[in-house]
Amino acid sequence: MKVLTPREIVSELDKYIIGQDEAKRSVAIALRNRWRRQQVPKELRDEIAPKNIIMIGPTGVGKTEIARRLARLANSPFQKVEATKFTEVGYVGRDVESMIRDLTELAVNMAKKEEQQVVETKAQELAVERMLDILLPKKREEVHEPEEADKERILEVVKTDKAENSTREKLRRMLKKGKLDERYVELEVANSNMPMVEIFSSAGIEEMEFNIKEIFGNMFPPKKKKRRVKVPEAMEIIFQEESQKLIDMEKVVDKAISLTEQNGIIFLDELDKVAGSDNASGPDVSREGVQRDLLPIVEGSTVTTKYGMVKTDHILFIAAGAFNVSKPSDLLPELQGRFPIRVELDSLTMKDFIRILTEPKNALIIQYKALLATEKIDLIFEDSAISEIAGIASNVNDRMENIGARRLHTVMEKLLEEISFDAPDMDDNSIHITKKYVEEKLEGILEDENLSRYIL
């Protein structure tokens, strides 16, 4: 992939995220610094730690989207986790090391996919040969006849081979042209379903699950079951099996571990929910404990996964939280020190909502137009209608809880509910959404405080 400059990274993020320029600049610099680190002499490379980022801002302003889009740009393994899902060691729940195991699993899948593309042509050829063997099974070898009949038998075999070859080539051509797509074939596939056994221990549920699978997998050979499927589906199954045989898993695992350690990005959401509080009992009892468990992972430690040891020293951590009840200073001082870059994200205004509805590549209006175009309905939004939708979303956010751009999803869904329901039966192929239409559809809900609180 092309190595992007910070300006290019911000430009790419602008296509999907409105505003939040400061946050975009910070993540762009952090991503570029990864590339810079790779160019530094080897003896200094390991000394350069990633500059982790903490994003502070209300919900629905683009924190998760910035991190997710950044990972796609970098083609990096990306894992989003909620800090509230973890508990201090000793309590029932997920341990913090599980996020590294999940990230490694993602990296293995990415590396496997890349390797599969390398062996794709060879696997496709082998899949075709196997399919032809199924469509035209080889005849069993005939029992040896007395010596006097040997010459005749040899002539028969030669004739049969030629006939078989011509039939095989004919089938190959038909297979490539898709003339056999409606034919059913019987396949023997491995039955991967295994009983799930969960064991609660200090090692963590996830790690025990791996071990149980490995133990049972070695004790009992995989069961085969017969499936009757159409030729295209059978080709896909055989292709996957042949790819698996050609892929060097040791190479994949080495690549995946390197990818995790050097390029991994973990988005740690809801960090404010585990910030320390004065109340040291009840449900908050393990909050500070979670922070203490997070600290070595963020600082840099070695985590055991089923693929081997993974170092977390150079994984980029992007934390986020609303921090409306607690403050970043409520976090453990050591943990604060591990997030040197702090970015405050702005609340979204009505103008931002108008831009969110129309400007991004995946804008909500573009999405709804595409959805209804499948029913041959052309949805046309007038500018005044878009302003009214943005105004209503902004108004509801002010009156009730501010959930940012997520409010637009609710308003749009309610606005187009009737059209979405009646779309298959409509004769009118063109529908204009005007300001009056928006007011009529949402006026009743907005007037009733309780109803708007429930619906919007």
Buried (B, 14 or more C-beta within 10 A) or exposed (E): EEEBEBEBBBEBBBEBBBBBEEBBBBBBBBBBBBEEBEEEEEEEEEEBEBBBBBBBBBBBBBBBBBBBBBBEBBEBBBBBBBBBBBBBBEEEBBBBBBBBBBBBBBBBEBBBEBBBEEBBEEBBEBBBEBBBEBBBEEEEEEEEEEEEEEEEEEEEEEEEEEEEEEEBEEBBEBBEEEEBEEEEBEBEBEEEEEEEEEEEEEEBBBBBBBEBBEEEEEEEEEEEEEBEBEBBBBBEBBBEBBBEEBBEBEEBBBBBBEBBBBBBBBBBBBBBBBBBEEEEEEEBEBBBBBBBBBBBBBBBBEBBBBBEEBBBBBBBBBBBBBBEEBEBEBBBEEBBEBBEBEBEBBBBEBEBBBBBBBBBEEBBBBEBBEBBEEBEBEBEBBEEBBBBBBBBBBBBBEEEEBBBBEBBBBBBBBBBEEBBEEBEEEEEEEBEBBBEBBEEBBEEBBEEEEEBEEBB
